[in-house]
Amino acid sequence: MTQSECAAWLRQRDDFLIITHCRPDGDAIGCAAALCRGLRHAGKTAYVLKNPEANERYAPLAAPYEAPEGYAFRYLVSVDLAEEGIIQVNAADLKGKTDLSIDHHPSNSGYAKETLLRPACAACGEIIYRVLMELSGSVDRETATLLYIAVTTDTGCFRYKNTNPETLRVGALLLEAGAPNDLNRTLFMKKRRSRLQLESRIIAGLEFFQNGEACIGTVTLNMMAESGATEVDLDDIASVSGQVEGVETSITMRETKDGKWKVSVRTGQYGNANAICAEFGGGGHGMASGCLIEGSLESAKTRLKEAVCRHWHEAPV
């Protein structure tokens, strides 16, 4: 589906419910809320399904658009959701029912009846912006703010390698539409003490391999407790391990309450993050992907190291 076809599809229908993935980031929440607001601006009935795993930083963005109990939707739309294995936890009964998927992950499994997929976009927010412009010709200040949060969080404040000229153009257009220009300071420059204490523990425990060009950082429940960290402090935590000069592939392993490891893989010039995570049932982008692994910390590390070595010189496409 093209951008114009997607806008036409939305224009011809009504009564939407919007969902995203588990443990949603700013891109997912921002996109869901922005699409909902944009559809309402176009005269449609639309709601976002509340995501119980949204942290306290991003949950308020979607709160004004959350579906009331008993809302009967006719069309289910997903944003920033590559495959149904990571659908938000309270939407398991909606698997197989997605009418439209709007996404930028090249690993999108094609689970929806219709799909607008643009892997060249650094953030799903870029796609939502273009669709809403096709649909209504403009976005208001609040929608622009939601989309700017989506774009800037998925590009690390435009620092990640996925940032391209189109990303910057969309960012500029959103600022022109009224998005506050101090959002990046709020989202990326200010950190709570608990976050800094957690970062210090991650850095102290970094484990290097592949002649120092790959590293693994861990976030255990004990580390969280010792630093007083909460879910808010975990936003973009995967960037910490990748800040070491000379590291091409960085892995962040976060312990979950059910004894699993939530893994984030980031790569630079070489190492295919998507291929590495695919070995464990995950996926994402060539340079940024994730997965879940069961087992002890040491066994999970060993398996991840082996996967990194297998895909070491693969291009991160």
N, C-alpha and C positions, 0 to 999 in steps of 0.2 A: 504494500500500500504506500502511495506517495503522501507527502504532506497535505497536498490539496485534496486528495481522496479521503484522507482521514478527517479533515475539516468538514467535508461534505457528508461523510458518514455520521458525524456528530450532529450536524445541522438537521439531518433528516430524522433524528431519533430524540427520545426524551426519557426521563426517569433513570438516572445513572447512579451507580454505586462504584466508588473508586477504592482500589486496594493497592497494597504494595508488599514489600518483603519483610521478613522477620528482622528484628533489631534494626529498625530503619535509621538511616542517616539523614543529614540535612537535605540531600538531593531528593530522596524518596518522599520525605514529609513535605518539603517545599513544593515538589511537583504535584503531589496529590491535592494539597490545599489550593495551589494556583489553578490547576485544571478545574477544580470544583468551582472556585470563584469565577473563573472565566466562563464556564458553562452557565452559571447563574446570570452573569452579565449578558449572555446571549439569550436569556429568557427560558433557560432549561431548569428542570428540577434535578439537582445533583447533591450527593452527600459523599463524605469520606467515611469508610469503616474505621472506627477507632482502633488504633494499634496499641495494644497493652504494653508493648516493649519499647515504645517511644520514650526517650529519656526526658528529664525535666527541662532541658534546653530547647528541644524541638516540639514536644507535645503541645505546648500552647499555640503553635502555629496552626495546627489542624483542628484544635478544639472548637472554633466557631462553625466548622463545616461538618462535624461528626453526625452520622445518621442517628435519628431517634429510634428508640426500640420499636420494632414492628414495621419499619420502613420497607415497603415492597418495591424493589427496583425491577426494571425490565432489562437493563443492559449493564453488564459488569465490565469495568475497565480497569486494567492494571497499569501501573507506571513503575518504571525502574525495576521490574521483576523479570529476571532472565529465565527462570524455570520454576515450576510449581513446587519443587522440593524445598524451596526456601520461602514459600508464601507466608504471610503473617499468621501467627499462631492461632488466631481466632477465625481464620478463614479456610480451615482445612476442608470443611464441607462444601466449599465453593470450587474445589479443584475440578477441572474439566468443564467449567461453566463460563470461562472468561470469553467475552465477546470481542474485546479489543485490547491488544497489548501495545503500549507505547514505550519503547526501550532503546537503549544505546549499547547494550552488551552484545558483542559478537557471538557469545555463547548462547544466545536466546534459543530455546528449544522448539519454538513454533507451536506452543501449547494452545494459543488463542485462536479463535475463528478468523480473526483479522489481526494483522500485525503491521505497525509502523516502526521499522527498525532502521536506525541511522548510526552504525558503529563509528563513523568518523567524528561524531559529536563527543566532546569530552564529558558532557553532563546531560542527563535526560532533560534538565531544565531548558536547555537550548531548543530541544525539539518541542516541548510544551509551548514555549514562547512563539515559535514559528506557527504552530497549529492555531493558537489563539489569535494571532494576527490575521491568519487566513479566515478564521471564523468570524471575528468581530472588527478587525481593522485597528484595534488598539488594546492596550492593557492599562488598568488604572494603577495608582501608586501602590496600593496594597498588594496587588497581583505582581507588580514589578519587584516589590520587596521580597515576596516569597520566592520568586524565580531567581533573584540575585543570590539569595541564600543557597538555593539549590545548586546554582552554577559555581559559586565560590567555594562551597564546601567540597564539591566533588573534584575540584581542581587544586585544592590546598591553597586557596587564595591566589589562584592563577600561577602557582609555582610548579605544579607537576608537569611532566613531559607531555601529557595528553592535551595540554593547553595549546590551541592553535589560533590563527587569525580570526576564524569564525567565532570562537569562544570569546575572544576579546571584543569583537564587534557586538555580540549579544550583550555582554556585560555593559558596554557603553550605552547601548540602547535602553537597557533597564535602568541605568542611572539617569538617563534623560527622561525616562518615564516616571521618575520620582523615588527610586530606591535610595535609601540613605547612604551617603558616601563614607560613613564611619562604621559600617557593618563589619568590614574586614578587621578593624581594630578590636571590635567586640568579640568576634569569632576566633581570631587567631593570635592576637597580641596579649590579651588578658588571660591569665591562668590562675586558678585557685592554688593555694598553698598545697593542698592535698594532691593536686595534679603534679606539681613540681616534685613533691616527695616521691610520688609513684615513679616519675620519670627517672629520678636518681637511682632507684632500685633496679629499674629495667637496664639502665646503662651499666650499672655495676655488675650485672649478671650476664652481659652479652657474651655469646659464645661464637667464635669465628671458625670458619673452615674454608676449603677451597683457596688456600694460600691467602686468607684474609679478605677475599673478595665476596664472601657470603657470610651472613651472621644470623643468629637466632636470638630473639629477646623473648622473655616470658613474663606473663602477668598472672600470678597465682592468687587464689582467694586470700591467702595469708598476707601477701603483699598489699592487696587492697585494704585489708583490715588494719595493717600496721601504718599505712599512710592516711587512713581515714577517707579513702577515695570512694566515690559512687559512680554510677553509670555516666554521669555528666563528665567525669574526669577521663572517661575512656574514648571520648570523641577524637577521632584521628590519631589514636594511640599508635597505629601501625607506622606512622611517620618517624617515630623516635629511633627505631633500629636502623632506618635507612639514611640517617644523617651522618654516619661515619664516612669520612673521605676514603675512597677506594673500594667501597662496598658496592657491588653490582646487583646482588640479590639479598634482600632482607626479609626475614620471616618474623612475625609476631604471633606468639601462641598465648591465648588467653583462656584460663581455666573457667569452666562454667559450673553452675551449682549442681548440675546433674553428672558431673565427673567427666565431661568431654573437654576437648580443646578446640576453641574457635581460632582458626588459623587465617592470617592475612599474609599474602605474599606480594612483595613489590620488587620489580626488576628495572634495570636501566638499559644499557646498550645490548645486553644479551641475557638469556634466561627467559623462558616462556612461562609466565606466572599462571596463565590459563591452563596450560598443559600440565604443570605441576599439580595444581589443585584438582584438575579433572581426574587424576589418579585416585582421589579420595572422594569422588562424587560431587566436587564443587566446580567452580569456574568463575568467569568474569571477563576481564580484559587481558591482553597479552602482557601488560605491565602492572596490572593490579587485579588480584583475584583472591578468592577465599574458599574455605571448606571447613568441615568439622571432622575431627579425628577422635576416636575412642582409644583408651589405653593409658598406660602410665606416661609420665612426662618423658622419661628416657626413651621408651619404645616409640613414642610419637616423634620425638626428635630424630631418632635413627631413620625412621621411614621417610621423614621429610628430607633429610640430608640425601638419602639415596635418590629420591625423586628429583631433587635439585641437580644432582650430578648427571642424571639421565637426560635432562633437558638443558644442560649448562650452556651450550653454544647455539641453541635455537633462537631464532629471531622472535622478539616479543610482539607478534602480530595479533 
